[in-house]
Structures are given as structure tokens and as C-alpha cells.
Amino acid sequence: MAETLRVYLEEGSSHAAAARRLGVHTNTISYRVQKAAGLLGRPVDSRRLETSAALMLLDVLRARAEAQPDASPTAC
């Protein structure tokens, strides 16, 4: 879902452009964006900068965890 949100935001919140880029149907993008909004408790577009920053932080933490496979992700 993180990759879908990243692409969706990079494509200016365009369901069609995100679907083309990810190679999925536009309904799939719509479903994932709605699911994310439910998890966030707010529309994805309402705080774009905050959401984008959280996605970047997720990437950093994942890369760090992959580089140190024995370390727990919370030990960062």
C-alpha cells in the first residue's frame, strides 16, 4: 500500500496516472487510497507533505532493517 500511496501522490493524486504507472486498474488505486484514508483517519490528500515524509521515513527504516537483518526495526 505504501508504494501505491507514494505513486498516487507523485502523480498529483491522479488515479488514472497512478494505475498506469503501477500497471493496475484504476479501481485498485481507488480501493487502496480509500483503505489508506481509513487507516489514517483522514483523506490521503489532506496532509500531502506529512504523508510523503512518512513514506520517505518508512523507506529509510526498511533499508536500515535490511542492512542489519538481526536488528529489530524498533531498535533504530
Buried (B, 14 or more C-beta within 10 A) or exposed (E): EEEBBBBBBBBEBBBEBBBBBBEBEBEBBBEBBEBBBEEBEEBBEEEEEEBBEBBEEEEEEEEEBEEEEEEEEEEE
